[in-house]
Structure formats: C-alpha cells, structure tokens
Amino acid sequence: MGRSLRSQTKKRFRAIKREQVFGPVEDARLQRLALAQAKEAEKPKVGDFMEAVDSAVPKDESAMDIAEGGSSAGGMSNRQAKRLKMAKKAKRQKTKAKKKANKKTTTF
C-alpha cells in the first residue's frame, strides 16, 4: 500500500529538502535580486531627469497647440479614419439632398 502525502515520513523528507536543497537556491536568488534592486535604486529616476530638462528647455507654443487642439488623427487607424471620412461624406450628401427637397417645395 502506498504512502499518502500526509504521512510523517513524506512530511519529514519534504522539510529536509526544503531546508537543504531549495533553501540555499532561494537564498542566493534573494541576494541576487536585492543587489539588482539596490543598483536600480542608485540610478537617476526618470521623473528627476525630466524635471531637470524641463527647466532648461524652453517650451514651443506651436507644438503645444497641435497636441491640445487634437487636429491630428491621433491613435486612429487608417481603417477608422476612412470610415469616419465616409460617414461625414454621407452626412453632407444627406443634408444637401434635404436642402434641395426643401427648395423645391417652398416656391412662392
């Protein structure tokens, strides 16, 4: 008959493996990660660098107008731009047709 995972011998051997086999590997990994994290902490931050550059570089007003105005297509794909263009065209044609119909009916 086989032993279950809850048996005392299985528990004992798992505890020994945890300490002697996997323990040193995990400790080495934690040390490596701690060193890497310390190195990253010493590097200049992105936000700190941007603040220093921000004060040194004058702002270009024309570039800001384009970004705020939203005149460019932005993140729109070619397919979306084409569909939007076709929708606007259809709407214009529809309003032209309505105006023509109103002109014909409103003669005095």
N, C-alpha and C positions, 0 to 999 in steps of 0.2 A: 504494500500500500504506500502511495506517495505522501510526502510531507506537504502540508499546506503552507502558504506564505505567512501564516500566523504562528507557526511553530517556533519554539525557543531557539533551536539551532539556526534556523534561517535568519531570525532576527539578529542573533549574535554575529553571524558571518557578515551580514549586511552592515552592521555597526562597525566591524573591523575594517571592511572595505572602505566605508565612508571616511574613516579616520586615516588609514594608511595609504590607500590608493588614490581616492578622489580628493582628499583633503589637501595634500601638497600641490596638486594641479590647480585647485581652486584658489589657494593662497597665492600662487605665482601669478595667476591671471589677475587677481585683485590688485597685486602690487604693480603689474604692468599697466593696468587701467588707471591706477592712482597717479603713476608717473606721467602718463599721457594727459590726464586731466590737469595736472599741475603745469605742464608745458603749455597747454592751451590757455590756461588762466593768465600766464605771463605775457602772452601775445596781446597787442593792442586790440581793443574791441572795435567793431565796425561802427558803432554809434559814436565813439570817441573820435575816430578818424574823420567821420563825416562832419562833426561839429567844427573841427579844426579847418577843414577845407571850406566849409560853408562860410565862415567869417572872412576867409582870404579871397574867395572868388565873388566878383560882383554878379548880381542876378541880371539875366537878359529878359526884359519885359515882353518882347515879341514871342519868345518861346513859351512864356507862361500863358499868353493869350491863346495860343493854339491848344495847349493842354487843357485849359479851363473851358474854352469855348466848345470843345467837342466837335470841331468841324471835320476832323479826320474820321475814318471808318472805325478806328479803334480796334477791337478784337474781333471784328466781324469777318467772317469768311467770305470768299468770292461768291459762294452759293447764296448766302444770306443777303449780300449786297445786291445781287442780281434779282432776287425775289422781291426785295424792298423797292428796287427801281421799277420793276414790272407792276407792282401794286400801286405805286404813285402814278405811273403812266395810265393804268386802268382807271384810277380815280379821276384824273384830269379829263380823260375821254368821256367818262360818265357825266361830269359836271358840264362839259361842252355840249353834250347831247341834250341835257336838261335845259340849258340856256337856249339852244336852238328851238326846242319844243315850246318854250315859253314865249319866244319871239313870234312864232307862227300864230299862236293862239291870242296874243294880245295886240292885235291890229285894230286901230280906231278908224 
